[in-house]
C-alpha cells in the first residue's frame, strides 16, 4: 500500500471519529465558560458593595447600576450557557462585558501581553480568553447537545410547508 493511501485512510478515520464526537466541543465550552460566569456573577452579588467600589474606581458610570447589570448578566447568562438555551444571545451579552473588562480593568495587562518584553501572553488575560470562547459560541452556536437544538427541532417539526397549505386552511 502506498504512503498516500495510508495517509488518506488515516485521515478518513480521524474525520469520522471527530465528526461523531464534534458535539462534545461546544458542550464542554458552554459548561466551563458558563460555570465560570455563573460563579463570577454570584460572587459579585455576595460582595456587591465591593464591586460597586471597584467599578467606581475604574471610572465606570453609574457603578451600582452597572454592577447589578453585570452580576445579573453573568449569573443568568452563565446558567443559560450551561443549559445551552438562547446561547447566542447570552454569549453576545457576555462578550460585551469582556470587551468592557479589557477596556477598563484588564487594559494594562492586555496591552502589555502583546509586547515582547512581557511574561504574559494575551491568553493569560482571562477576559481575552473568555472573549474568544464567547465569540466562538456566538458564531457557531450551542451545538447538538443543547436546549437550543431541542427547541429548534421542536419548532421545526411544527412548521407546515407553504406548498402544503390549501385555501381552506387559511
C-alpha positions in Angstrom: 0.0 0.0 0.0 1.3 3.4 -0.9 2.0 6.1 1.7 -0.7 8.3 0.1 -3.3 5.6 0.6 -2.3 5.0 4.2 -2.4 8.7 4.9 -5.8 9.1 3.2 -7.2 6.2 5.2 -5.8 7.6 8.4 -7.3 11.0 7.6 -10.7 9.4 6.8 -10.7 7.6 10.1 -9.8 10.7 12.1 -12.5 12.7 10.3 -15.1 10.0 11.0 -14.2 9.8 14.7 -14.0 13.6 15.2 -17.3 14.0 13.3 -19.1 11.6 15.7 -17.6 13.5 18.7 -18.0 17.0 17.4 -20.9 17.8 19.7 -18.7 17.5 22.8 -16.6 20.6 22.0 -19.5 23.2 22.2 -20.9 21.3 25.2 -17.7 21.4 27.1 -17.1 25.0 26.2 -20.6 26.0 27.4 -20.2 24.2 30.7 -16.8 25.5 31.5 -17.4 29.1 30.5 -21.0 29.1 31.8 -19.9 27.8 35.2 -17.1 30.4 35.4 -19.6 33.2 34.6 -22.2 31.9 37.0 -19.7 31.7 39.8 -18.4 35.2 39.0 -21.9 36.7 38.9 -23.0 35.1 42.2 -19.7 36.3 43.7 -20.4 39.8 42.6 -23.8 39.7 44.3 -22.3 38.3 47.5 -19.7 41.2 47.5 -21.9 43.8 45.9 -20.6 46.9 47.7 -17.0 45.9 46.9 -18.0 45.5 43.2 -19.6 48.9 43.2 -16.5 50.5 44.7 -14.3 48.7 42.1 -16.5 49.8 39.2 -16.4 53.4 40.6 -12.5 53.2 40.9 -12.4 52.2 37.2 -14.5 55.3 36.2 -17.4 53.1 35.0 -20.5 55.4 35.0 -23.4 54.5 37.3 -21.3 51.9 39.2 -24.2 50.5 41.2 -26.5 50.0 38.2 -23.7 48.6 36.1 -22.5 46.2 38.9 -26.1 44.9 39.1 -26.3 44.6 35.4 -23.0 42.7 35.1 -23.7 40.5 38.1 -27.1 39.6 36.6 -25.8 39.0 33.1 -23.0 36.8 34.4 -25.3 34.8 36.7 -28.2 34.3 34.3 -26.0 34.2 31.2 -23.7 31.7 32.8 -26.6 29.4 33.7 -28.1 29.7 30.2 -24.8 28.8 28.6 -24.6 25.7 30.7 -28.0 24.6 29.5 -27.4 25.8 26.0 -30.6 28.0 25.9 -30.5 31.2 23.9 -26.8 30.7 23.7 -26.0 33.2 21.0 -28.0 35.9 22.8 -26.3 35.4 26.2 -22.9 34.8 24.6 -23.3 38.2 22.9 -24.2 39.9 26.1 -21.3 38.4 27.9 -19.0 39.3 25.0 -19.8 43.0 25.8 -18.9 42.5 29.4 -15.5 41.0 28.4 -14.8 43.9 26.0 -15.6 46.4 28.8 -13.3 44.4 31.1 -10.5 44.6 28.5 -11.0 48.3 28.1 -11.1 49.0 31.9 -9.8 46.6 34.5 -7.5 44.5 32.2 -6.2 47.1 29.8 -2.7 47.4 31.1 -2.1 43.6 31.3 -3.8 43.0 27.9 -1.7 45.6 26.1 1.5 44.5 27.8 0.8 40.9 26.9 1.3 41.7 23.2 4.8 43.1 23.8 7.9 41.1 23.5 9.2 42.1 27.0 6.1 40.8 28.8 6.0 37.5 30.5 2.3 37.3 29.8 0.7 36.2 26.6 -2.7 37.5 25.5 -4.3 34.2 26.5 -3.1 34.8 30.1 -5.6 37.6 30.4 -8.8 35.8 31.4 -11.2 38.3 29.8 -9.5 37.9 26.4 -9.6 34.0 26.6 -13.3 34.2 27.6 -14.0 36.6 24.8 -12.5 34.2 22.3 -14.7 31.3 23.6 -17.8 33.5 23.7 -17.2 34.7 20.1 -17.0 31.0 19.1 -20.4 30.4 20.7 -21.9 33.5 19.1 -20.8 32.4 15.6 -21.2 28.6 15.9 -23.9 28.2 18.4 -24.6 25.8 21.3 -24.2 22.5 19.4 -26.4 19.4 19.2 -26.4 18.7 22.9 -28.2 21.9 24.0 -31.7 23.1 24.7 -31.3 25.4 21.7 -31.0 22.4 19.4 -34.0 20.7 21.1 -36.0 23.9 20.7 -35.0 24.2 17.1 -36.1 20.6 16.5 -39.5 21.2 18.2 -40.2 24.4 16.3 -39.0 22.9 13.0 -41.3 19.9 13.3 -44.3 22.1 14.0 -43.9 24.1 10.8 -46.1 23.4 7.9 -44.6 23.7 4.4 -46.1 26.5 2.4 -46.7 24.3 -0.6 -49.0 22.0 1.6 -51.3 24.9 2.6 -54.7 24.9 0.9 -57.0 27.9 0.6 -59.4 26.2 3.1 -56.7 26.0 5.8 -56.0 29.8 5.6 
